Amino acid sequence: MAQEADNLDRAADLTRALAEAQIAAVRRQVKPEQVQNPDGTWPIVACIECDADLGQRLALGKIRCVTCQDLRERGGVRQWPR
Ligand SMILES: [Zn+2]
């Protein structure tokens, strides 16, 4: 009985650690990559990789267009199951 409770505790710990890792991964993905100027403009307004207009991604403080960000994410370690 005590053994079973230990296993349940371990499973709960594992589940919690996994969830926290996934939350941290999403936070890294959504966090702004540049700081907005006090006047509301952005220091970087075009993709740093291909110079494309950042469009709506600018409002998120991103510095790469969707295409370049996607390529970058595919090239790196997969952080979130899709
Ligand atoms: Zn780009």
PDB file of the backbone (N, CA, C, O) and the ligand in Angstrom, with CONECT records:
HET     ZN  A 101       1
ATOM      1  N   MET A   1       0.832  -1.210   0.000  1.00  0.00           N
ATOM      2  CA  MET A   1       0.000   0.000   0.000  1.00  0.00           C
ATOM      3  C   MET A   1       0.868   1.262   0.000  1.00  0.00           C
ATOM      4  O   MET A   1       0.622   2.198  -0.761  1.00  0.00           O
ATOM      5  N   ALA A   2       1.886   1.271   0.867  1.00  0.00           N
ATOM      6  CA  ALA A   2       2.807   2.413   0.919  1.00  0.00           C
ATOM      7  C   ALA A   2       3.573   2.531  -0.395  1.00  0.00           C
ATOM      8  O   ALA A   2       3.851   3.629  -0.876  1.00  0.00           O
ATOM      9  N   GLN A   3       3.910   1.367  -0.964  1.00  0.00           N
ATOM     10  CA  GLN A   3       4.622   1.329  -2.252  1.00  0.00           C
ATOM     11  C   GLN A   3       3.768   1.986  -3.336  1.00  0.00           C
ATOM     12  O   GLN A   3       4.265   2.758  -4.157  1.00  0.00           O
ATOM     13  N   GLU A   4       2.479   1.665  -3.320  1.00  0.00           N
ATOM     14  CA  GLU A   4       1.567   2.223  -4.329  1.00  0.00           C
ATOM     15  C   GLU A   4       1.468   3.745  -4.197  1.00  0.00           C
ATOM     16  O   GLU A   4       1.441   4.468  -5.193  1.00  0.00           O
ATOM     17  N   ALA A   5       1.414   4.214  -2.949  1.00  0.00           N
ATOM     18  CA  ALA A   5       1.352   5.664  -2.712  1.00  0.00           C
ATOM     19  C   ALA A   5       2.628   6.340  -3.214  1.00  0.00           C
ATOM     20  O   ALA A   5       2.576   7.433  -3.779  1.00  0.00           O
ATOM     21  N   ASP A   6       3.779   5.681  -3.004  1.00  0.00           N
ATOM     22  CA  ASP A   6       5.050   6.218  -3.497  1.00  0.00           C
ATOM     23  C   ASP A   6       5.028   6.348  -5.012  1.00  0.00           C
ATOM     24  O   ASP A   6       5.454   7.357  -5.573  1.00  0.00           O
ATOM     25  N   ASN A   7       4.522   5.303  -5.663  1.00  0.00           N
ATOM     26  CA  ASN A   7       4.456   5.330  -7.124  1.00  0.00           C
ATOM     27  C   ASN A   7       3.533   6.442  -7.616  1.00  0.00           C
ATOM     28  O   ASN A   7       3.831   7.121  -8.599  1.00  0.00           O
ATOM     29  N   LEU A   8       2.419   6.616  -6.928  1.00  0.00           N
ATOM     30  CA  LEU A   8       1.486   7.686  -7.312  1.00  0.00           C
ATOM     31  C   LEU A   8       2.138   9.055  -7.117  1.00  0.00           C
ATOM     32  O   LEU A   8       1.968   9.959  -7.935  1.00  0.00           O
ATOM     33  N   ASP A   9       2.887   9.191  -6.020  1.00  0.00           N
ATOM     34  CA  ASP A   9       3.606  10.447  -5.773  1.00  0.00           C
ATOM     35  C   ASP A   9       4.627  10.715  -6.873  1.00  0.00           C
ATOM     36  O   ASP A   9       4.762  11.834  -7.367  1.00  0.00           O
ATOM     37  N   ARG A  10       5.345   9.644  -7.243  1.00  0.00           N
ATOM     38  CA  ARG A  10       6.351   9.800  -8.307  1.00  0.00           C
ATOM     39  C   ARG A  10       5.692  10.178  -9.628  1.00  0.00           C
ATOM     40  O   ARG A  10       6.196  11.032 -10.358  1.00  0.00           O
ATOM     41  N   ALA A  11       4.569   9.543  -9.931  1.00  0.00           N
ATOM     42  CA  ALA A  11       3.852   9.850 -11.174  1.00  0.00           C
ATOM     43  C   ALA A  11       3.370  11.298 -11.171  1.00  0.00           C
ATOM     44  O   ALA A  11       3.453  11.992 -12.184  1.00  0.00           O
ATOM     45  N   ALA A  12       2.868  11.742 -10.024  1.00  0.00           N
ATOM     46  CA  ALA A  12       2.392  13.129  -9.919  1.00  0.00           C
ATOM     47  C   ALA A  12       3.546  14.109 -10.079  1.00  0.00           C
ATOM     48  O   ALA A  12       3.409  15.137 -10.742  1.00  0.00           O
ATOM     49  N   ASP A  13       4.693  13.784  -9.463  1.00  0.00           N
ATOM     50  CA  ASP A  13       5.890  14.636  -9.578  1.00  0.00           C
ATOM     51  C   ASP A  13       6.335  14.729 -11.036  1.00  0.00           C
ATOM     52  O   ASP A  13       6.673  15.806 -11.527  1.00  0.00           O
ATOM     53  N   LEU A  14       6.329  13.591 -11.715  1.00  0.00           N
ATOM     54  CA  LEU A  14       6.754  13.523 -13.112  1.00  0.00           C
ATOM     55  C   LEU A  14       5.814  14.347 -13.992  1.00  0.00           C
ATOM     56  O   LEU A  14       6.257  15.099 -14.861  1.00  0.00           O
ATOM     57  N   THR A  15       4.522  14.194 -13.755  1.00  0.00           N
ATOM     58  CA  THR A  15       3.516  14.927 -14.517  1.00  0.00           C
ATOM     59  C   THR A  15       3.698  16.427 -14.317  1.00  0.00           C
ATOM     60  O   THR A  15       3.625  17.207 -15.268  1.00  0.00           O
ATOM     61  N   ARG A  16       3.937  16.821 -13.065  1.00  0.00           N
ATOM     62  CA  ARG A  16       4.119  18.235 -12.749  1.00  0.00           C
ATOM     63  C   ARG A  16       5.385  18.775 -13.427  1.00  0.00           C
ATOM     64  O   ARG A  16       5.364  19.863 -14.003  1.00  0.00           O
ATOM     65  N   ALA A  17       6.475  18.021 -13.360  1.00  0.00           N
ATOM     66  CA  ALA A  17       7.737  18.460 -13.968  1.00  0.00           C
ATOM     67  C   ALA A  17       7.589  18.610 -15.482  1.00  0.00           C
ATOM     68  O   ALA A  17       8.112  19.552 -16.077  1.00  0.00           O
ATOM     69  N   LEU A  18       6.871  17.670 -16.092  1.00  0.00           N
ATOM     70  CA  LEU A  18       6.642  17.700 -17.538  1.00  0.00           C
ATOM     71  C   LEU A  18       5.822  18.929 -17.918  1.00  0.00           C
ATOM     72  O   LEU A  18       6.145  19.626 -18.880  1.00  0.00           O
ATOM     73  N   ALA A  19       4.767  19.190 -17.160  1.00  0.00           N
ATOM     74  CA  ALA A  19       3.911  20.341 -17.428  1.00  0.00           C
ATOM     75  C   ALA A  19       4.700  21.643 -17.275  1.00  0.00           C
ATOM     76  O   ALA A  19       4.557  22.561 -18.082  1.00  0.00           O
ATOM     77  N   GLU A  20       5.537  21.714 -16.229  1.00  0.00           N
ATOM     78  CA  GLU A  20       6.334  22.920 -16.005  1.00  0.00           C
ATOM     79  C   GLU A  20       7.334  23.140 -17.134  1.00  0.00           C
ATOM     80  O   GLU A  20       7.567  24.274 -17.553  1.00  0.00           O
ATOM     81  N   ALA A  21       7.926  22.046 -17.626  1.00  0.00           N
ATOM     82  CA  ALA A  21       8.879  22.155 -18.738  1.00  0.00           C
ATOM     83  C   ALA A  21       8.173  22.643 -19.999  1.00  0.00           C
ATOM     84  O   ALA A  21       8.717  23.458 -20.744  1.00  0.00           O
ATOM     85  N   GLN A  22       6.966  22.148 -20.235  1.00  0.00           N
ATOM     86  CA  GLN A  22       6.215  22.568 -21.419  1.00  0.00           C
ATOM     87  C   GLN A  22       5.796  24.028 -21.314  1.00  0.00           C
ATOM     88  O   GLN A  22       5.837  24.763 -22.300  1.00  0.00           O
ATOM     89  N   ILE A  23       5.393  24.444 -20.119  1.00  0.00           N
ATOM     90  CA  ILE A  23       5.022  25.849 -19.906  1.00  0.00           C
ATOM     91  C   ILE A  23       6.235  26.748 -20.137  1.00  0.00           C
ATOM     92  O   ILE A  23       6.122  27.797 -20.770  1.00  0.00           O
ATOM     93  N   ALA A  24       7.392  26.336 -19.624  1.00  0.00           N
ATOM     94  CA  ALA A  24       8.619  27.118 -19.808  1.00  0.00           C
ATOM     95  C   ALA A  24       8.967  27.218 -21.289  1.00  0.00           C
ATOM     96  O   ALA A  24       9.404  28.271 -21.752  1.00  0.00           O
ATOM     97  N   ALA A  25       8.774  26.122 -22.040  1.00  0.00           N
ATOM     98  CA  ALA A  25       9.072  26.122 -23.473  1.00  0.00           C
ATOM     99  C   ALA A  25       8.164  27.099 -24.211  1.00  0.00           C
ATOM    100  O   ALA A  25       8.618  27.833 -25.088  1.00  0.00           O
ATOM    101  N   VAL A  26       6.889  27.107 -23.858  1.00  0.00           N
ATOM    102  CA  VAL A  26       5.935  28.020 -24.503  1.00  0.00           C
ATOM    103  C   VAL A  26       6.272  29.463 -24.137  1.00  0.00           C
ATOM    104  O   VAL A  26       6.202  30.356 -24.982  1.00  0.00           O
ATOM    105  N   ARG A  27       6.640  29.687 -22.870  1.00  0.00           N
ATOM    106  CA  ARG A  27       7.014  31.048 -22.455  1.00  0.00           C
ATOM    107  C   ARG A  27       8.202  31.547 -23.264  1.00  0.00           C
ATOM    108  O   ARG A  27       8.233  32.703 -23.687  1.00  0.00           O
ATOM    109  N   ARG A  28       9.185  30.667 -23.479  1.00  0.00           N
ATOM    110  CA  ARG A  28      10.350  31.062 -24.286  1.00  0.00           C
ATOM    111  C   ARG A  28       9.916  31.419 -25.700  1.00  0.00           C
ATOM    112  O   ARG A  28      10.435  32.366 -26.291  1.00  0.00           O
ATOM    113  N   GLN A  29       8.968  30.665 -26.242  1.00  0.00           N
ATOM    114  CA  GLN A  29       8.532  30.899 -27.618  1.00  0.00           C
ATOM    115  C   GLN A  29       7.738  32.191 -27.769  1.00  0.00           C
ATOM    116  O   GLN A  29       7.865  32.867 -28.789  1.00  0.00           O
ATOM    117  N   VAL A  30       6.933  32.545 -26.794  1.00  0.00           N
ATOM    118  CA  VAL A  30       6.072  33.717 -26.949  1.00  0.00           C
ATOM    119  C   VAL A  30       6.707  35.001 -26.414  1.00  0.00           C
ATOM    120  O   VAL A  30       6.185  36.090 -26.655  1.00  0.00           O
ATOM    121  N   LYS A  31       7.815  34.891 -25.699  1.00  0.00           N
ATOM    122  CA  LYS A  31       8.366  36.093 -25.088  1.00  0.00           C
ATOM    123  C   LYS A  31       8.967  37.029 -26.145  1.00  0.00           C
ATOM    124  O   LYS A  31       9.581  36.568 -27.107  1.00  0.00           O
ATOM    125  N   PRO A  32       8.788  38.341 -25.963  1.00  0.00           N
ATOM    126  CA  PRO A  32       9.302  39.306 -26.937  1.00  0.00           C
ATOM    127  C   PRO A  32      10.817  39.197 -27.074  1.00  0.00           C
ATOM    128  O   PRO A  32      11.517  38.877 -26.113  1.00  0.00           O
ATOM    129  N   GLU A  33      11.315  39.468 -28.285  1.00  0.00           N
ATOM    130  CA  GLU A  33      12.753  39.360 -28.533  1.00  0.00           C
ATOM    131  C   GLU A  33      13.415  40.724 -28.649  1.00  0.00           C
ATOM    132  O   GLU A  33      14.634  40.822 -28.791  1.00  0.00           O
ATOM    133  N   GLN A  34      12.611  41.768 -28.589  1.00  0.00           N
ATOM    134  CA  GLN A  34      13.161  43.120 -28.587  1.00  0.00           C
ATOM    135  C   GLN A  34      12.287  44.004 -27.685  1.00  0.00           C
ATOM    136  O   GLN A  34      11.139  43.672 -27.388  1.00  0.00           O
ATOM    137  N   VAL A  35      12.853  45.116 -27.264  1.00  0.00           N
ATOM    138  CA  VAL A  35      12.152  46.020 -26.356  1.00  0.00           C
ATOM    139  C   VAL A  35      11.629  47.226 -27.140  1.00  0.00           C
ATOM    140  O   VAL A  35      12.364  47.861 -27.896  1.00  0.00           O
ATOM    141  N   GLN A  36      10.352  47.522 -26.943  1.00  0.00           N
ATOM    142  CA  GLN A  36       9.721  48.644 -27.642  1.00  0.00           C
ATOM    143  C   GLN A  36      10.289  49.972 -27.150  1.00  0.00           C
ATOM    144  O   GLN A  36      10.523  50.153 -25.955  1.00  0.00           O
ATOM    145  N   ASN A  37      10.509  50.899 -28.086  1.00  0.00           N
ATOM    146  CA  ASN A  37      10.980  52.236 -27.717  1.00  0.00           C
ATOM    147  C   ASN A  37       9.899  52.967 -26.941  1.00  0.00           C
ATOM    148  O   ASN A  37       8.714  52.670 -27.092  1.00  0.00           O
ATOM    149  N   PRO A  38      10.306  53.934 -26.100  1.00  0.00           N
ATOM    150  CA  PRO A  38       9.315  54.689 -25.321  1.00  0.00           C
ATOM    151  C   PRO A  38       8.272  55.375 -26.203  1.00  0.00           C
ATOM    152  O   PRO A  38       7.138  55.578 -25.767  1.00  0.00           O
ATOM    153  N   ASP A  39       8.637  55.734 -27.436  1.00  0.00           N
ATOM    154  CA  ASP A  39       7.682  56.406 -28.333  1.00  0.00           C
ATOM    155  C   ASP A  39       6.767  55.423 -29.069  1.00  0.00           C
ATOM    156  O   ASP A  39       5.993  55.831 -29.935  1.00  0.00           O
ATOM    157  N   GLY A  40       6.849  54.143 -28.733  1.00  0.00           N
ATOM    158  CA  GLY A  40       5.949  53.159 -29.324  1.00  0.00           C
ATOM    159  C   GLY A  40       6.469  52.487 -30.582  1.00  0.00           C
ATOM    160  O   GLY A  40       5.852  51.553 -31.092  1.00  0.00           O
ATOM    161  N   THR A  41       7.605  52.960 -31.085  1.00  0.00           N
ATOM    162  CA  THR A  41       8.190  52.318 -32.257  1.00  0.00           C
ATOM    163  C   THR A  41       9.067  51.148 -31.808  1.00  0.00           C
ATOM    164  O   THR A  41       9.304  50.956 -30.616  1.00  0.00           O
ATOM    165  N   TRP A  42       9.546  50.368 -32.786  1.00  0.00           N
ATOM    166  CA  TRP A  42      10.397  49.221 -32.466  1.00  0.00           C
ATOM    167  C   TRP A  42      11.772  49.425 -33.088  1.00  0.00           C
ATOM    168  O   TRP A  42      11.873  49.934 -34.205  1.00  0.00           O
ATOM    169  N   PRO A  43      12.832  49.036 -32.384  1.00  0.00           N
ATOM    170  CA  PRO A  43      14.188  49.174 -32.940  1.00  0.00           C
ATOM    171  C   PRO A  43      14.357  48.341 -34.216  1.00  0.00           C
ATOM    172  O   PRO A  43      15.012  48.777 -35.163  1.00  0.00           O
ATOM    173  N   ILE A  44      13.770  47.152 -34.236  1.00  0.00           N
ATOM    174  CA  ILE A  44      13.889  46.259 -35.401  1.00  0.00           C
ATOM    175  C   ILE A  44      12.500  46.108 -36.017  1.00  0.00           C
ATOM    176  O   ILE A  44      11.579  45.618 -35.362  1.00  0.00           O
ATOM    177  N   VAL A  45      12.346  46.527 -37.276  1.00  0.00           N
ATOM    178  CA  VAL A  45      11.017  46.466 -37.904  1.00  0.00           C
ATOM    179  C   VAL A  45      10.976  45.474 -39.066  1.00  0.00           C
ATOM    180  O   VAL A  45       9.907  45.206 -39.616  1.00  0.00           O
ATOM    181  N   ALA A  46      12.131  44.930 -39.438  1.00  0.00           N
ATOM    182  CA  ALA A  46      12.183  43.935 -40.515  1.00  0.00           C
ATOM    183  C   ALA A  46      12.886  42.687 -40.007  1.00  0.00           C
ATOM    184  O   ALA A  46      13.742  42.762 -39.126  1.00  0.00           O
ATOM    185  N   CYS A  47      12.521  41.543 -40.566  1.00  0.00           N
ATOM    186  CA  CYS A  47      13.122  40.261 -40.183  1.00  0.00           C
ATOM    187  C   CYS A  47      14.652  40.350 -40.235  1.00  0.00           C
ATOM    188  O   CYS A  47      15.217  40.808 -41.229  1.00  0.00           O
ATOM    189  N   ILE A  48      15.313  39.912 -39.165  1.00  0.00           N
ATOM    190  CA  ILE A  48      16.777  40.006 -39.122  1.00  0.00           C
ATOM    191  C   ILE A  48      17.435  38.988 -40.049  1.00  0.00           C
ATOM    192  O   ILE A  48      18.632  39.080 -40.322  1.00  0.00           O
ATOM    193  N   GLU A  49      16.660  38.017 -40.534  1.00  0.00           N
ATOM    194  CA  GLU A  49      17.222  36.984 -41.411  1.00  0.00           C
ATOM    195  C   GLU A  49      17.029  37.354 -42.890  1.00  0.00           C
ATOM    196  O   GLU A  49      17.968  37.265 -43.680  1.00  0.00           O
ATOM    197  N   CYS A  50      15.809  37.768 -43.260  1.00  0.00           N
ATOM    198  CA  CYS A  50      15.520  37.957 -44.684  1.00  0.00           C
ATOM    199  C   CYS A  50      15.042  39.374 -45.006  1.00  0.00           C
ATOM    200  O   CYS A  50      14.756  39.675 -46.166  1.00  0.00           O
ATOM    201  N   ASP A  51      14.951  40.243 -44.007  1.00  0.00           N
ATOM    202  CA  ASP A  51      14.578  41.637 -44.204  1.00  0.00           C
ATOM    203  C   ASP A  51      13.112  41.838 -44.601  1.00  0.00           C
ATOM    204  O   ASP A  51      12.738  42.923 -45.048  1.00  0.00           O
ATOM    205  N   ALA A  52      12.287  40.810 -44.444  1.00  0.00           N
ATOM    206  CA  ALA A  52      10.850  40.940 -44.750  1.00  0.00           C
ATOM    207  C   ALA A  52      10.176  41.794 -43.669  1.00  0.00           C
ATOM    208  O   ALA A  52      10.640  41.852 -42.531  1.00  0.00           O
ATOM    209  N   ASP A  53       9.088  42.447 -44.039  1.00  0.00           N
ATOM    210  CA  ASP A  53       8.304  43.244 -43.094  1.00  0.00           C
ATOM    211  C   ASP A  53       7.757  42.313 -41.999  1.00  0.00           C
ATOM    212  O   ASP A  53       7.207  41.255 -42.305  1.00  0.00           O
ATOM    213  N   LEU A  54       7.904  42.700 -40.740  1.00  0.00           N
ATOM    214  CA  LEU A  54       7.468  41.831 -39.651  1.00  0.00           C
ATOM    215  C   LEU A  54       5.956  41.859 -39.440  1.00  0.00           C
ATOM    216  O   LEU A  54       5.404  40.954 -38.813  1.00  0.00           O
ATOM    217  N   GLY A  55       5.287  42.881 -39.952  1.00  0.00           N
ATOM    218  CA  GLY A  55       3.819  42.952 -39.866  1.00  0.00           C
ATOM    219  C   GLY A  55       3.323  42.811 -38.436  1.00  0.00           C
ATOM    220  O   GLY A  55       3.793  43.498 -37.529  1.00  0.00           O
ATOM    221  N   GLN A  56       2.352  41.896 -38.246  1.00  0.00           N
ATOM    222  CA  GLN A  56       1.729  41.718 -36.941  1.00  0.00           C
ATOM    223  C   GLN A  56       2.698  41.157 -35.896  1.00  0.00           C
ATOM    224  O   GLN A  56       2.485  41.321 -34.695  1.00  0.00           O
ATOM    225  N   ARG A  57       3.753  40.500 -36.357  1.00  0.00           N
ATOM    226  CA  ARG A  57       4.707  39.922 -35.403  1.00  0.00           C
ATOM    227  C   ARG A  57       5.445  41.013 -34.620  1.00  0.00           C
ATOM    228  O   ARG A  57       5.973  40.771 -33.535  1.00  0.00           O
ATOM    229  N   LEU A  58       5.466  42.194 -35.185  1.00  0.00           N
ATOM    230  CA  LEU A  58       6.103  43.323 -34.514  1.00  0.00           C
ATOM    231  C   LEU A  58       5.406  43.641 -33.187  1.00  0.00           C
ATOM    232  O   LEU A  58       6.058  43.977 -32.198  1.00  0.00           O
ATOM    233  N   ALA A  59       4.096  43.531 -33.180  1.00  0.00           N
ATOM    234  CA  ALA A  59       3.319  43.799 -31.963  1.00  0.00           C
ATOM    235  C   ALA A  59       3.679  42.811 -30.853  1.00  0.00           C
ATOM    236  O   ALA A  59       3.439  43.087 -29.678  1.00  0.00           O
ATOM    237  N   LEU A  60       4.252  41.664 -31.219  1.00  0.00           N
ATOM    238  CA  LEU A  60       4.657  40.658 -30.232  1.00  0.00           C
ATOM    239  C   LEU A  60       6.123  40.821 -29.846  1.00  0.00           C
ATOM    240  O   LEU A  60       6.647  40.071 -29.023  1.00  0.00           O
ATOM    241  N   GLY A  61       6.784  41.824 -30.460  1.00  0.00           N
ATOM    242  CA  GLY A  61       8.193  42.055 -30.154  1.00  0.00           C
ATOM    243  C   GLY A  61       9.113  41.041 -30.811  1.00  0.00           C
ATOM    244  O   GLY A  61      10.232  40.820 -30.346  1.00  0.00           O
ATOM    245  N   LYS A  62       8.647  40.421 -31.895  1.00  0.00           N
ATOM    246  CA  LYS A  62       9.463  39.417 -32.578  1.00  0.00           C
ATOM    247  C   LYS A  62      10.442  40.083 -33.538  1.00  0.00           C
ATOM    248  O   LYS A  62      10.244  41.226 -33.951  1.00  0.00           O
ATOM    249  N   ILE A  63      11.511  39.350 -33.890  1.00  0.00           N
ATOM    250  CA  ILE A  63      12.533  39.911 -34.770  1.00  0.00           C
ATOM    251  C   ILE A  63      12.721  39.081 -36.043  1.00  0.00           C
ATOM    252  O   ILE A  63      13.564  39.398 -36.882  1.00  0.00           O
ATOM    253  N   ARG A  64      11.924  38.014 -36.176  1.00  0.00           N
ATOM    254  CA  ARG A  64      11.993  37.184 -37.388  1.00  0.00           C
ATOM    255  C   ARG A  64      10.600  37.008 -37.963  1.00  0.00           C
ATOM    256  O   ARG A  64       9.621  36.959 -37.218  1.00  0.00           O
ATOM    257  N   CYS A  65      10.500  36.911 -39.305  1.00  0.00           N
ATOM    258  CA  CYS A  65       9.209  36.667 -39.935  1.00  0.00           C
ATOM    259  C   CYS A  65       8.786  35.226 -39.639  1.00  0.00           C
ATOM    260  O   CYS A  65       9.583  34.434 -39.135  1.00  0.00           O
ATOM    261  N   VAL A  66       7.546  34.893 -39.949  1.00  0.00           N
ATOM    262  CA  VAL A  66       7.019  33.559 -39.652  1.00  0.00           C
ATOM    263  C   VAL A  66       7.866  32.485 -40.322  1.00  0.00           C
ATOM    264  O   VAL A  66       8.188  31.467 -39.709  1.00  0.00           O
ATOM    265  N   THR A  67       8.225  32.715 -41.582  1.00  0.00           N
ATOM    266  CA  THR A  67       8.995  31.717 -42.338  1.00  0.00           C
ATOM    267  C   THR A  67      10.352  31.449 -41.686  1.00  0.00           C
ATOM    268  O   THR A  67      10.730  30.295 -41.481  1.00  0.00           O
ATOM    269  N   CYS A  68      11.081  32.514 -41.362  1.00  0.00           N
ATOM    270  CA  CYS A  68      12.408  32.339 -40.761  1.00  0.00           C
ATOM    271  C   CYS A  68      12.312  31.736 -39.362  1.00  0.00           C
ATOM    272  O   CYS A  68      13.146  30.914 -38.984  1.00  0.00           O
ATOM    273  N   GLN A  69      11.298  32.140 -38.591  1.00  0.00           N
ATOM    274  CA  GLN A  69      11.119  31.595 -37.247  1.00  0.00           C
ATOM    275  C   GLN A  69      10.803  30.108 -37.329  1.00  0.00           C
ATOM    276  O   GLN A  69      11.315  29.305 -36.549  1.00  0.00           O
ATOM    277  N   ASP A  70       9.952  29.756 -38.287  1.00  0.00           N
ATOM    278  CA  ASP A  70       9.567  28.365 -38.481  1.00  0.00           C
ATOM    279  C   ASP A  70      10.789  27.513 -38.839  1.00  0.00           C
ATOM    280  O   ASP A  70      10.990  26.434 -38.283  1.00  0.00           O
ATOM    281  N   LEU A  71      11.594  28.012 -39.768  1.00  0.00           N
ATOM    282  CA  LEU A  71      12.810  27.299 -40.174  1.00  0.00           C
ATOM    283  C   LEU A  71      13.740  27.111 -38.986  1.00  0.00           C
ATOM    284  O   LEU A  71      14.317  26.043 -38.784  1.00  0.00           O
ATOM    285  N   ARG A  72      13.870  28.175 -38.207  1.00  0.00           N
ATOM    286  CA  ARG A  72      14.743  28.154 -37.036  1.00  0.00           C
ATOM    287  C   ARG A  72      14.273  27.113 -36.022  1.00  0.00           C
ATOM    288  O   ARG A  72      15.073  26.363 -35.463  1.00  0.00           O
ATOM    289  N   GLU A  73      12.954  27.083 -35.797  1.00  0.00           N
ATOM    290  CA  GLU A  73      12.408  26.138 -34.823  1.00  0.00           C
ATOM    291  C   GLU A  73      12.551  24.702 -35.308  1.00  0.00           C
ATOM    292  O   GLU A  73      12.812  23.797 -34.515  1.00  0.00           O
ATOM    293  N   ARG A  74      12.380  24.493 -36.610  1.00  0.00           N
ATOM    294  CA  ARG A  74      12.518  23.134 -37.152  1.00  0.00           C
ATOM    295  C   ARG A  74      13.955  22.659 -37.075  1.00  0.00           C
ATOM    296  O   ARG A  74      14.219  21.466 -36.926  1.00  0.00           O
ATOM    297  N   GLY A  75      14.895  23.612 -37.179  1.00  0.00           N
ATOM    298  CA  GLY A  75      16.308  23.259 -37.147  1.00  0.00           C
ATOM    299  C   GLY A  75      16.783  22.941 -35.749  1.00  0.00           C
ATOM    300  O   GLY A  75      17.764  22.220 -35.565  1.00  0.00           O
ATOM    301  N   GLY A  76      16.082  23.481 -34.756  1.00  0.00           N
ATOM    302  CA  GLY A  76      16.505  23.281 -33.379  1.00  0.00           C
ATOM    303  C   GLY A  76      15.812  22.095 -32.746  1.00  0.00           C
ATOM    304  O   GLY A  76      15.189  21.276 -33.423  1.00  0.00           O
ATOM    305  N   VAL A  77      15.934  22.022 -31.439  1.00  0.00           N
ATOM    306  CA  VAL A  77      15.310  20.935 -30.685  1.00  0.00           C
ATOM    307  C   VAL A  77      13.808  21.183 -30.621  1.00  0.00           C
ATOM    308  O   VAL A  77      13.363  22.295 -30.338  1.00  0.00           O
ATOM    309  N   ARG A  78      13.048  20.153 -30.882  1.00  0.00           N
ATOM    310  CA  ARG A  78      11.602  20.281 -30.804  1.00  0.00           C
ATOM    311  C   ARG A  78      11.208  20.460 -29.344  1.00  0.00           C
ATOM    312  O   ARG A  78      11.518  19.623 -28.497  1.00  0.00           O
ATOM    313  N   GLN A  79      10.517  21.569 -29.060  1.00  0.00           N
ATOM    314  CA  GLN A  79      10.234  21.867 -27.646  1.00  0.00           C
ATOM    315  C   GLN A  79       8.797  21.580 -27.255  1.00  0.00           C
ATOM    316  O   GLN A  79       8.479  21.516 -26.068  1.00  0.00           O
ATOM    317  N   TRP A  80       7.933  21.408 -28.229  1.00  0.00           N
ATOM    318  CA  TRP A  80       6.513  21.272 -27.905  1.00  0.00           C
ATOM    319  C   TRP A  80       5.879  20.364 -28.927  1.00  0.00           C
ATOM    320  O   TRP A  80       6.021  20.596 -30.128  1.00  0.00           O
ATOM    321  N   PRO A  81       5.181  19.336 -28.484  1.00  0.00           N
ATOM    322  CA  PRO A  81       4.559  18.447 -29.468  1.00  0.00           C
ATOM    323  C   PRO A  81       3.445  19.141 -30.244  1.00  0.00           C
ATOM    324  O   PRO A  81       2.601  19.814 -29.654  1.00  0.00           O
ATOM    325  N   ARG A  82       3.442  18.980 -31.555  1.00  0.00           N
ATOM    326  CA  ARG A  82       2.412  19.596 -32.406  1.00  0.00           C
ATOM    327  C   ARG A  82       1.552  18.543 -33.056  1.00  0.00           C
ATOM    328  O   ARG A  82       0.634  18.873 -33.806  1.00  0.00           O
TER     329      ARG A  82
HETATM  330 ZN    ZN A 101      12.495  36.248 -42.488  1.00  0.00          ZN2+
END
